[in-house]
Amino acid sequence: MTAHDELRLLPWAGPEGKPCYLSTDDRDGFMSRLADNIESIQLGTAAELLEQATESLTEEQADPEDLRLLARELAGALRDVLRVATSRGHLLEVNPHHL
C-alpha cells in the first residue's frame, strides 16, 4: 500500500460529492487503469466543449438558451479537468521522478 500522502484523487466524486481516493502501489491495477480511462474521457470532453464554445461565441445570433446549456456543460467539464489537474499535480509532487 502507498503512504497516506500518496493517495490518488479519483476522477469521480463519492456520496454527497465527497472526493474519492485510491491507495495502491499498482499503477497498472484495475482501478488505476479505470481512473486513467475516465480522466482521458473527461479531458476529451473538455476539449470538445472548448471547441464548441469557441465556435458558438463567434456567432452573432447565438441562442441564449443554447449558451446557458453550454455554460453549464463547460462548468462541469472545468470541474472534472480541475480534479484531474489536482490529482496529477499531487502525483508529481509525491513522485517528482515521473516527470
N, C-alpha and C positions, 0 to 999 in steps of 0.2 A: 504494500500500500504506500501511497505517497504521504508526505508530511502534510499537516493541516494547511500550511500556507501554499501548497501546491495543488489545491483543488481546482478543477476546471469548471468555470462557469458555463453551463449548458445553454444552447440557443433556444430554450423554451422556458416558460415560467411554470411554477408549480401551483398548487391550490392558493387561491387568493392573490395570485400574481407574484408570489414569493419566488426568488431565484432558486434554481436547481443547480447542484454541483455534482461533479463526478470525481471520485477518488480512485485512481488506478495508476499503476506503472506501465500498463499495456496500452501504448498509443495506437496499436492495431486491433484492439479488442472491439467487440461488437458495439458497445455504447460509444466509444471514441469515434469509430467509423460512422455511426449513425449521426452523431453530433456534427462531424465534418461534412457529411452529405447535406444535412439540414442547413448548416451555415452557407454552404455553396448555393443552395436553392435560394436562401434569403438574400444573398448578395446579388444573385442573378435577377431576382425580382426587383430589387432596389435599382439596379442598372436599367431595367426595362421601364420602370416608373419614371426615372430621371429623364430618359429619352422622351417618354410620353409627355412629361411636364414641359420639357424644353419646347416641344412642338406646339403644345396647347397654349403656351404663353405668347407665342408669336401670332396666334390667331386673334384678329381684332373682334370677331364675332363669337368668341368662346362662350358657351352656355355656362352661366353662373353655377347651376346645379352640378354640371359635369366637373367644374373646377373645384367645388366643395368636396365631391366624392374623391377626386384626385388628391386633394389636400389630405383627406383622411387616410387614404392609402399610402401616401408619402410619409405621413406621421408614423404609421405602423411600420413601414419599411425602415425609417430612420431609427425607430426604437430597436428593431432587430439588428441593424447594422451597428448601432452603438453597443449592443450586447456582445456582438461578435468582436468588435474592436476592444472592448473591455476585457473579454476573455483572452484574446490573442495578446493584448498588451501585458496582461498578468503573466501569461506563459513566457513571454520574452523576458520579463523582469526576473522570473524564477529561474529560467534556463537560458541565460544570455548566449550560450554556445550554439543555440539553434538558429542564430541569425544567418 
